[in-house]
Structure formats: structure tokens, C-alpha cells
Amino acid sequence: MSEHKIFVFKTTYVTFKAERALKKAGIPYKIVTKPRDISSDCGLAVRVDAGDEAATASLLAESGIETLGVW
């Protein structure tokens, strides 16, 4: 099982919007280069600890920030 989860978004703007929400909520994250095997228009993604996946998904949903998927 992976130690991290990668949240992918459609655009860089949405990725940075997610970053601001995570920072405000105090959820540790890192902006990373999107893995090559994941298709999206944006080259960036947000990495969180696997244990924070549910909290991150909930925060993003509540904030109206749509993800393309989680890997």
C-alpha cells in the first residue's frame, strides 16, 4: 500500500486552489509533478499522506474543488 495519495486536477489553477484549501485546513501536502501514466491537462498534482486521503477528499468536495482522480 502506498504511503501517499496523489490528487489530480484538470488545470493548474484548480491545483493551486486545492493547495490553498489544504493549507488553510492544516492538512500537510506537497505540490508534485503529475505521474506520466495519469492523463490530464495539468502537469501538477497534490500529494498527501495516505492517512489524510479521506480528510482531503472531504475538504475538496466541501470546497467545490473537483478532482480528476486519486492515485
N, CA, C and O atoms as a CHARMM CRD file, in Angstrom:
* protein
*
  284
    1    1 MET  N      0.84600  -1.19200   0.00000 PROA 1      0.00000
    2    1 MET  CA     0.00000   0.00000   0.00000 PROA 1      0.00000
    3    1 MET  C      0.88500   1.24800   0.00000 PROA 1      0.00000
    4    1 MET  O      1.87600   1.31300   0.72800 PROA 1      0.00000
    5    2 SER  N      0.52800   2.21700  -0.80400 PROA 2      0.00000
    6    2 SER  CA     1.31100   3.43800  -0.92700 PROA 2      0.00000
    7    2 SER  C      1.22900   4.29700   0.32600 PROA 2      0.00000
    8    2 SER  O      0.19900   4.33000   1.00000 PROA 2      0.00000
    9    3 GLU  N      2.30600   4.98300   0.62900 PROA 3      0.00000
   10    3 GLU  CA     2.33400   5.88800   1.77300 PROA 3      0.00000
   11    3 GLU  C      1.67800   7.21700   1.44600 PROA 3      0.00000
   12    3 GLU  O      1.31700   7.97800   2.34400 PROA 3      0.00000
   13    4 HSD  N      1.52300   7.49900   0.14200 PROA 4      0.00000
   14    4 HSD  CA     0.96200   8.77000  -0.30100 PROA 4      0.00000
   15    4 HSD  C     -0.17100   8.54700  -1.28900 PROA 4      0.00000
   16    4 HSD  O     -0.28600   7.49300  -1.91400 PROA 4      0.00000
   17    5 LYS  N     -0.99600   9.56400  -1.40700 PROA 5      0.00000
   18    5 LYS  CA    -2.04700   9.59300  -2.41800 PROA 5      0.00000
   19    5 LYS  C     -1.84600  10.84900  -3.25000 PROA 5      0.00000
   20    5 LYS  O     -1.51600  11.91000  -2.72100 PROA 5      0.00000
   21    6 ILE  N     -2.05000  10.72000  -4.56100 PROA 6      0.00000
   22    6 ILE  CA    -1.88300  11.82100  -5.49900 PROA 6      0.00000
   23    6 ILE  C     -3.26600  12.24200  -5.99100 PROA 6      0.00000
   24    6 ILE  O     -3.99200  11.44700  -6.58800 PROA 6      0.00000
   25    7 PHE  N     -3.61800  13.49300  -5.73500 PROA 7      0.00000
   26    7 PHE  CA    -4.87300  14.06400  -6.22400 PROA 7      0.00000
   27    7 PHE  C     -4.56500  14.85500  -7.48400 PROA 7      0.00000
   28    7 PHE  O     -3.70200  15.73200  -7.48200 PROA 7      0.00000
   29    8 VAL  N     -5.28000  14.53700  -8.56700 PROA 8      0.00000
   30    8 VAL  CA    -5.04500  15.16900  -9.86300 PROA 8      0.00000
   31    8 VAL  C     -6.24100  16.05400 -10.21700 PROA 8      0.00000
   32    8 VAL  O     -7.39500  15.70100  -9.97400 PROA 8      0.00000
   33    9 PHE  N     -5.92600  17.21500 -10.79800 PROA 9      0.00000
   34    9 PHE  CA    -6.94500  18.20700 -11.14300 PROA 9      0.00000
   35    9 PHE  C     -6.82900  18.56300 -12.62000 PROA 9      0.00000
   36    9 PHE  O     -5.80400  18.29700 -13.24900 PROA 9      0.00000
   37   10 LYS  N     -7.86900  19.15700 -13.16600 PROA 10     0.00000
   38   10 LYS  CA    -7.92000  19.45000 -14.60300 PROA 10     0.00000
   39   10 LYS  C     -6.92700  20.54000 -15.00600 PROA 10     0.00000
   40   10 LYS  O     -6.31300  20.45500 -16.06900 PROA 10     0.00000
   41   11 THR  N     -6.76700  21.56300 -14.16400 PROA 11     0.00000
   42   11 THR  CA    -5.90700  22.69400 -14.53400 PROA 11     0.00000
   43   11 THR  C     -4.97300  23.05700 -13.37800 PROA 11     0.00000
   44   11 THR  O     -5.17500  22.65200 -12.23300 PROA 11     0.00000
   45   12 THR  N     -3.96000  23.82400 -13.71300 PROA 12     0.00000
   46   12 THR  CA    -3.04100  24.32600 -12.69200 PROA 12     0.00000
   47   12 THR  C     -3.78000  25.23100 -11.71900 PROA 12     0.00000
   48   12 THR  O     -3.51900  25.19600 -10.51600 PROA 12     0.00000
   49   13 TYR  N     -4.70000  26.04100 -12.23000 PROA 13     0.00000
   50   13 TYR  CA    -5.48000  26.93600 -11.37100 PROA 13     0.00000
   51   13 TYR  C     -6.21500  26.14100 -10.29400 PROA 13     0.00000
   52   13 TYR  O     -6.19400  26.52100  -9.12300 PROA 13     0.00000
   53   14 VAL  N     -6.85800  25.05200 -10.67600 PROA 14     0.00000
   54   14 VAL  CA    -7.60000  24.22800  -9.71400 PROA 14     0.00000
   55   14 VAL  C     -6.63000  23.56400  -8.72800 PROA 14     0.00000
   56   14 VAL  O     -6.94500  23.41400  -7.54700 PROA 14     0.00000
   57   15 THR  N     -5.46300  23.17100  -9.21400 PROA 15     0.00000
   58   15 THR  CA    -4.45400  22.57500  -8.33000 PROA 15     0.00000
   59   15 THR  C     -4.05600  23.57600  -7.24900 PROA 15     0.00000
   60   15 THR  O     -3.97000  23.21600  -6.07500 PROA 15     0.00000
   61   16 PHE  N     -3.81500  24.81700  -7.63000 PROA 16     0.00000
   62   16 PHE  CA    -3.42100  25.82300  -6.64400 PROA 16     0.00000
   63   16 PHE  C     -4.58800  26.20900  -5.73500 PROA 16     0.00000
   64   16 PHE  O     -4.37100  26.57900  -4.58100 PROA 16     0.00000
   65   17 LYS  N     -5.79800  26.13100  -6.23000 PROA 17     0.00000
   66   17 LYS  CA    -6.98200  26.36000  -5.39200 PROA 17     0.00000
   67   17 LYS  C     -7.05800  25.26900  -4.31400 PROA 17     0.00000
   68   17 LYS  O     -7.35700  25.55400  -3.15400 PROA 17     0.00000
   69   18 ALA  N     -6.78800  24.03300  -4.70700 PROA 18     0.00000
   70   18 ALA  CA    -6.75700  22.92200  -3.74900 PROA 18     0.00000
   71   18 ALA  C     -5.64300  23.14300  -2.73100 PROA 18     0.00000
   72   18 ALA  O     -5.83000  22.89900  -1.53900 PROA 18     0.00000
   73   19 GLU  N     -4.48500  23.60500  -3.20000 PROA 19     0.00000
   74   19 GLU  CA    -3.36700  23.87800  -2.29900 PROA 19     0.00000
   75   19 GLU  C     -3.76300  24.89600  -1.23000 PROA 19     0.00000
   76   19 GLU  O     -3.46000  24.70200  -0.05300 PROA 19     0.00000
   77   20 ARG  N     -4.43100  25.96800  -1.62200 PROA 20     0.00000
   78   20 ARG  CA    -4.85400  26.99100  -0.66200 PROA 20     0.00000
   79   20 ARG  C     -5.82400  26.40800   0.36700 PROA 20     0.00000
   80   20 ARG  O     -5.73000  26.71700   1.55500 PROA 20     0.00000
   81   21 ALA  N     -6.75300  25.56800  -0.08700 PROA 21     0.00000
   82   21 ALA  CA    -7.72000  24.95200   0.82800 PROA 21     0.00000
   83   21 ALA  C     -7.01700  24.03200   1.82700 PROA 21     0.00000
   84   21 ALA  O     -7.33400  24.04700   3.01600 PROA 21     0.00000
   85   22 LEU  N     -6.06400  23.23200   1.34600 PROA 22     0.00000
   86   22 LEU  CA    -5.33600  22.31800   2.22400 PROA 22     0.00000
   87   22 LEU  C     -4.49600  23.08500   3.23800 PROA 22     0.00000
   88   22 LEU  O     -4.44000  22.71900   4.41200 PROA 22     0.00000
   89   23 LYS  N     -3.84600  24.14400   2.78000 PROA 23     0.00000
   90   23 LYS  CA    -3.02700  24.95300   3.68100 PROA 23     0.00000
   91   23 LYS  C     -3.88700  25.56800   4.78100 PROA 23     0.00000
   92   23 LYS  O     -3.52000  25.53600   5.95500 PROA 23     0.00000
   93   24 LYS  N     -5.02600  26.12500   4.39700 PROA 24     0.00000
   94   24 LYS  CA    -5.93600  26.75300   5.35900 PROA 24     0.00000
   95   24 LYS  C     -6.45600  25.72800   6.36700 PROA 24     0.00000
   96   24 LYS  O     -6.64000  26.05200   7.54000 PROA 24     0.00000
   97   25 ALA  N     -6.69500  24.48900   5.91400 PROA 25     0.00000
   98   25 ALA  CA    -7.22500  23.43300   6.78700 PROA 25     0.00000
   99   25 ALA  C     -6.13100  22.77000   7.62200 PROA 25     0.00000
  100   25 ALA  O     -6.42800  22.00800   8.54200 PROA 25     0.00000
  101   26 GLY  N     -4.86300  23.05900   7.30400 PROA 26     0.00000
  102   26 GLY  CA    -3.77200  22.46800   8.07200 PROA 26     0.00000
  103   26 GLY  C     -3.45300  21.02600   7.70300 PROA 26     0.00000
  104   26 GLY  O     -2.83200  20.30600   8.48400 PROA 26     0.00000
  105   27 ILE  N     -3.87400  20.60200   6.51400 PROA 27     0.00000
  106   27 ILE  CA    -3.56700  19.24600   6.05200 PROA 27     0.00000
  107   27 ILE  C     -2.22600  19.29200   5.32000 PROA 27     0.00000
  108   27 ILE  O     -2.08100  20.03800   4.35100 PROA 27     0.00000
  109   28 PRO  N     -1.24700  18.50900   5.76500 PROA 28     0.00000
  110   28 PRO  CA     0.06300  18.51700   5.10000 PROA 28     0.00000
  111   28 PRO  C     -0.04900  18.01000   3.65600 PROA 28     0.00000
  112   28 PRO  O     -0.74100  17.02900   3.38700 PROA 28     0.00000
  113   29 TYR  N      0.63000  18.68200   2.74600 PROA 29     0.00000
  114   29 TYR  CA     0.55900  18.34000   1.33300 PROA 29     0.00000
  115   29 TYR  C      1.86800  18.73900   0.66500 PROA 29     0.00000
  116   29 TYR  O      2.71100  19.40900   1.26100 PROA 29     0.00000
  117   30 LYS  N      2.01800  18.31700  -0.57700 PROA 30     0.00000
  118   30 LYS  CA     3.14100  18.76300  -1.39900 PROA 30     0.00000
  119   30 LYS  C      2.66100  18.82800  -2.83900 PROA 30     0.00000
  120   30 LYS  O      1.97500  17.92200  -3.31100 PROA 30     0.00000
  121   31 ILE  N      3.02300  19.90400  -3.54000 PROA 31     0.00000
  122   31 ILE  CA     2.74000  20.00100  -4.96400 PROA 31     0.00000
  123   31 ILE  C      3.81600  19.19000  -5.68300 PROA 31     0.00000
  124   31 ILE  O      5.00900  19.40000  -5.46600 PROA 31     0.00000
  125   32 VAL  N      3.38700  18.26400  -6.53900 PROA 32     0.00000
  126   32 VAL  CA     4.31600  17.37800  -7.23400 PROA 32     0.00000
  127   32 VAL  C      4.00500  17.36600  -8.72700 PROA 32     0.00000
  128   32 VAL  O      2.92700  17.77900  -9.15300 PROA 32     0.00000
  129   33 THR  N      4.95400  16.89100  -9.50200 PROA 33     0.00000
  130   33 THR  CA     4.72800  16.68700 -10.93100 PROA 33     0.00000
  131   33 THR  C      3.81500  15.48300 -11.09700 PROA 33     0.00000
  132   33 THR  O      4.01500  14.44200 -10.47300 PROA 33     0.00000
  133   34 LYS  N      2.82200  15.64000 -11.93700 PROA 34     0.00000
  134   34 LYS  CA     1.85100  14.56300 -12.16700 PROA 34     0.00000
  135   34 LYS  C      2.56000  13.35800 -12.77400 PROA 34     0.00000
  136   34 LYS  O      3.34000  13.50000 -13.71600 PROA 34     0.00000
  137   35 PRO  N      2.29100  12.18200 -12.23700 PROA 35     0.00000
  138   35 PRO  CA     2.88000  10.97700 -12.83700 PROA 35     0.00000
  139   35 PRO  C      2.50100  10.85900 -14.31200 PROA 35     0.00000
  140   35 PRO  O      1.37300  11.17500 -14.69000 PROA 35     0.00000
  141   36 ARG  N      3.43700  10.40800 -15.14300 PROA 36     0.00000
  142   36 ARG  CA     3.23100  10.35500 -16.59700 PROA 36     0.00000
  143   36 ARG  C      2.08000   9.45000 -17.02200 PROA 36     0.00000
  144   36 ARG  O      1.45800   9.68600 -18.05800 PROA 36     0.00000
  145   37 ASP  N      1.79300   8.42100 -16.23700 PROA 37     0.00000
  146   37 ASP  CA     0.73700   7.48600 -16.64500 PROA 37     0.00000
  147   37 ASP  C     -0.66400   7.99600 -16.32400 PROA 37     0.00000
  148   37 ASP  O     -1.65100   7.31700 -16.60400 PROA 37     0.00000
  149   38 ILE  N     -0.75400   9.18600 -15.73900 PROA 38     0.00000
  150   38 ILE  CA    -2.05200   9.79000 -15.42800 PROA 38     0.00000
  151   38 ILE  C     -2.30100  10.89100 -16.44300 PROA 38     0.00000
  152   38 ILE  O     -1.48300  11.79800 -16.59300 PROA 38     0.00000
  153   39 SER  N     -3.41800  10.81700 -17.13300 PROA 39     0.00000
  154   39 SER  CA    -3.72600  11.79900 -18.16800 PROA 39     0.00000
  155   39 SER  C     -4.49300  12.97900 -17.58700 PROA 39     0.00000
  156   39 SER  O     -5.48300  12.79600 -16.87900 PROA 39     0.00000
  157   40 SER  N     -4.03300  14.18800 -17.88900 PROA 40     0.00000
  158   40 SER  CA    -4.74800  15.40700 -17.53600 PROA 40     0.00000
  159   40 SER  C     -4.08600  16.56100 -18.25800 PROA 40     0.00000
  160   40 SER  O     -2.96500  16.42600 -18.75000 PROA 40     0.00000
  161   41 ASP  N     -4.77100  17.70100 -18.32800 PROA 41     0.00000
  162   41 ASP  CA    -4.21600  18.87900 -18.98100 PROA 41     0.00000
  163   41 ASP  C     -3.18400  19.56600 -18.09300 PROA 41     0.00000
  164   41 ASP  O     -2.36400  20.34500 -18.58100 PROA 41     0.00000
  165   42 CYS  N     -3.21900  19.28800 -16.82300 PROA 42     0.00000
  166   42 CYS  CA    -2.34000  19.94500 -15.87100 PROA 42     0.00000
  167   42 CYS  C     -1.13100  19.06000 -15.58100 PROA 42     0.00000
  168   42 CYS  O     -1.26500  17.84100 -15.46900 PROA 42     0.00000
  169   43 GLY  N      0.04000  19.66500 -15.46100 PROA 43     0.00000
  170   43 GLY  CA     1.24600  18.90800 -15.19000 PROA 43     0.00000
  171   43 GLY  C      1.54900  18.74800 -13.71600 PROA 43     0.00000
  172   43 GLY  O      2.53700  18.11300 -13.34800 PROA 43     0.00000
  173   44 LEU  N      0.70000  19.32500 -12.86100 PROA 44     0.00000
  174   44 LEU  CA     0.92800  19.27300 -11.42400 PROA 44     0.00000
  175   44 LEU  C     -0.16100  18.47500 -10.71900 PROA 44     0.00000
  176   44 LEU  O     -1.25300  18.27500 -11.25100 PROA 44     0.00000
  177   45 ALA  N      0.15900  18.02600  -9.51600 PROA 45     0.00000
  178   45 ALA  CA    -0.80200  17.30100  -8.68700 PROA 45     0.00000
  179   45 ALA  C     -0.48600  17.61800  -7.23000 PROA 45     0.00000
  180   45 ALA  O      0.52800  18.24600  -6.92500 PROA 45     0.00000
  181   46 VAL  N     -1.36000  17.18100  -6.34500 PROA 46     0.00000
  182   46 VAL  CA    -1.16800  17.36900  -4.90800 PROA 46     0.00000
  183   46 VAL  C     -0.97000  16.00800  -4.27300 PROA 46     0.00000
  184   46 VAL  O     -1.77600  15.09900  -4.47400 PROA 46     0.00000
  185   47 ARG  N      0.10700  15.86600  -3.50200 PROA 47     0.00000
  186   47 ARG  CA     0.38700  14.61800  -2.79200 PROA 47     0.00000
  187   47 ARG  C      0.11500  14.82000  -1.31000 PROA 47     0.00000
  188   47 ARG  O      0.56600  15.79100  -0.70400 PROA 47     0.00000
  189   48 VAL  N     -0.63400  13.87900  -0.73700 PROA 48     0.00000
  190   48 VAL  CA    -0.90600  13.89000   0.70100 PROA 48     0.00000
  191   48 VAL  C     -0.56900  12.52200   1.26600 PROA 48     0.00000
  192   48 VAL  O     -0.48900  11.54000   0.52800 PROA 48     0.00000
  193   49 ASP  N     -0.37300  12.45700   2.56600 PROA 49     0.00000
  194   49 ASP  CA    -0.17500  11.16500   3.20600 PROA 49     0.00000
  195   49 ASP  C     -1.43200  10.33000   3.01300 PROA 49     0.00000
  196   49 ASP  O     -2.54300  10.86100   3.01300 PROA 49     0.00000
  197   50 ALA  N     -1.25700   9.02500   2.85000 PROA 50     0.00000
  198   50 ALA  CA    -2.39800   8.12800   2.63500 PROA 50     0.00000
  199   50 ALA  C     -3.42700   8.26100   3.75700 PROA 50     0.00000
  200   50 ALA  O     -4.62800   8.13500   3.51400 PROA 50     0.00000
  201   51 GLY  N     -2.97100   8.50900   4.96500 PROA 51     0.00000
  202   51 GLY  CA    -3.88600   8.66100   6.09600 PROA 51     0.00000
  203   51 GLY  C     -4.74400   9.90700   6.02500 PROA 51     0.00000
  204   51 GLY  O     -5.75400  10.00300   6.72200 PROA 51     0.00000
  205   52 ASP  N     -4.35700  10.86600   5.19400 PROA 52     0.00000
  206   52 ASP  CA    -5.12200  12.11000   5.03500 PROA 52     0.00000
  207   52 ASP  C     -6.02400  12.09100   3.80600 PROA 52     0.00000
  208   52 ASP  O     -6.64900  13.10100   3.48300 PROA 52     0.00000
  209   53 GLU  N     -6.09800  10.94500   3.11400 PROA 53     0.00000
  210   53 GLU  CA    -6.88600  10.87800   1.87800 PROA 53     0.00000
  211   53 GLU  C     -8.35600  11.23500   2.11200 PROA 53     0.00000
  212   53 GLU  O     -8.91200  12.05000   1.37700 PROA 53     0.00000
  213   54 ALA  N     -8.98400  10.64400   3.11300 PROA 54     0.00000
  214   54 ALA  CA   -10.41200  10.89100   3.35500 PROA 54     0.00000
  215   54 ALA  C    -10.66800  12.35200   3.73100 PROA 54     0.00000
  216   54 ALA  O    -11.61600  12.96500   3.24100 PROA 54     0.00000
  217   55 ALA  N     -9.82200  12.90500   4.59800 PROA 55     0.00000
  218   55 ALA  CA    -9.99100  14.30100   5.00600 PROA 55     0.00000
  219   55 ALA  C     -9.78200  15.23700   3.82200 PROA 55     0.00000
  220   55 ALA  O    -10.49000  16.23500   3.68300 PROA 55     0.00000
  221   56 THR  N     -8.81300  14.91900   2.97200 PROA 56     0.00000
  222   56 THR  CA    -8.54400  15.73400   1.79400 PROA 56     0.00000
  223   56 THR  C     -9.71900  15.66600   0.82500 PROA 56     0.00000
  224   56 THR  O    -10.17400  16.69800   0.33200 PROA 56     0.00000
  225   57 ALA  N    -10.20800  14.47600   0.55200 PROA 57     0.00000
  226   57 ALA  CA   -11.33800  14.31500  -0.36800 PROA 57     0.00000
  227   57 ALA  C    -12.56800  15.05700   0.14800 PROA 57     0.00000
  228   57 ALA  O    -13.27800  15.70300  -0.62200 PROA 57     0.00000
  229   58 SER  N    -12.81200  14.96500   1.43400 PROA 58     0.00000
  230   58 SER  CA   -13.95100  15.65200   2.03900 PROA 58     0.00000
  231   58 SER  C    -13.80100  17.17000   1.93700 PROA 58     0.00000
  232   58 SER  O    -14.74700  17.86800   1.57200 PROA 58     0.00000
  233   59 LEU  N    -12.61400  17.67600   2.25900 PROA 59     0.00000
  234   59 LEU  CA   -12.35900  19.11100   2.18100 PROA 59     0.00000
  235   59 LEU  C    -12.54200  19.62500   0.76000 PROA 59     0.00000
  236   59 LEU  O    -13.17800  20.65700   0.54800 PROA 59     0.00000
  237   60 LEU  N    -11.99000  18.91400  -0.20900 PROA 60     0.00000
  238   60 LEU  CA   -12.10200  19.34700  -1.59100 PROA 60     0.00000
  239   60 LEU  C    -13.55600  19.34400  -2.04900 PROA 60     0.00000
  240   60 LEU  O    -13.99500  20.27000  -2.73100 PROA 60     0.00000
  241   61 ALA  N    -14.30100  18.31200  -1.68000 PROA 61     0.00000
  242   61 ALA  CA   -15.72600  18.24300  -2.05000 PROA 61     0.00000
  243   61 ALA  C    -16.50300  19.40200  -1.42700 PROA 61     0.00000
  244   61 ALA  O    -17.30800  20.05000  -2.09500 PROA 61     0.00000
  245   62 GLU  N    -16.25600  19.65300  -0.14700 PROA 62     0.00000
  246   62 GLU  CA   -16.94900  20.75000   0.54700 PROA 62     0.00000
  247   62 GLU  C    -16.58200  22.10500  -0.04700 PROA 62     0.00000
  248   62 GLU  O    -17.38400  23.03800  -0.01400 PROA 62     0.00000
  249   63 SER  N    -15.36600  22.21600  -0.59000 PROA 63     0.00000
  250   63 SER  CA   -14.88900  23.46900  -1.16800 PROA 63     0.00000
  251   63 SER  C    -15.28100  23.61900  -2.63600 PROA 63     0.00000
  252   63 SER  O    -15.01000  24.65300  -3.24800 PROA 63     0.00000
  253   64 GLY  N    -15.91800  22.59200  -3.20500 PROA 64     0.00000
  254   64 GLY  CA   -16.33000  22.65100  -4.60300 PROA 64     0.00000
  255   64 GLY  C    -15.16200  22.50400  -5.56700 PROA 64     0.00000
  256   64 GLY  O    -15.21600  22.99000  -6.69700 PROA 64     0.00000
  257   65 ILE  N    -14.09600  21.82600  -5.11500 PROA 65     0.00000
  258   65 ILE  CA   -12.91400  21.63000  -5.94400 PROA 65     0.00000
  259   65 ILE  C    -12.96100  20.22000  -6.50900 PROA 65     0.00000
  260   65 ILE  O    -12.84500  19.24100  -5.77100 PROA 65     0.00000
  261   66 GLU  N    -13.13000  20.12200  -7.82100 PROA 66     0.00000
  262   66 GLU  CA   -13.30300  18.82200  -8.47300 PROA 66     0.00000
  263   66 GLU  C    -11.96600  18.17600  -8.81000 PROA 66     0.00000
  264   66 GLU  O    -11.08200  18.81500  -9.38100 PROA 66     0.00000
  265   67 THR  N    -11.83100  16.92000  -8.45600 PROA 67     0.00000
  266   67 THR  CA   -10.62300  16.16900  -8.81100 PROA 67     0.00000
  267   67 THR  C    -10.90900  15.27900 -10.01500 PROA 67     0.00000
  268   67 THR  O    -12.04800  14.88100 -10.25400 PROA 67     0.00000
  269   68 LEU  N     -9.86300  14.97700 -10.76000 PROA 68     0.00000
  270   68 LEU  CA    -9.99000  14.03600 -11.86800 PROA 68     0.00000
  271   68 LEU  C     -9.78500  12.60300 -11.36900 PROA 68     0.00000
  272   68 LEU  O    -10.15700  11.64100 -12.04100 PROA 68     0.00000
  273   69 GLY  N     -9.19200  12.48000 -10.18900 PROA 69     0.00000
  274   69 GLY  CA    -8.97900  11.15800  -9.62000 PROA 69     0.00000
  275   69 GLY  C     -7.90000  11.19200  -8.56300 PROA 69     0.00000
  276   69 GLY  O     -7.21300  12.19300  -8.36500 PROA 69     0.00000
  277   70 VAL  N     -7.77500  10.05300  -7.88700 PROA 70     0.00000
  278   70 VAL  CA    -6.78900   9.89100  -6.82100 PROA 70     0.00000
  279   70 VAL  C     -6.01900   8.61600  -7.10500 PROA 70     0.00000
  280   70 VAL  O     -6.61400   7.56800  -7.35500 PROA 70     0.00000
  281   71 TRP  N     -4.71000   8.70200  -7.06600 PROA 71     0.00000
  282   71 TRP  CA    -3.85400   7.54300  -7.29700 PROA 71     0.00000
  283   71 TRP  C     -2.91800   7.32500  -6.13600 PROA 71     0.00000
  284   71 TRP  O     -2.11900   6.38900  -6.15600 PROA 71     0.00000
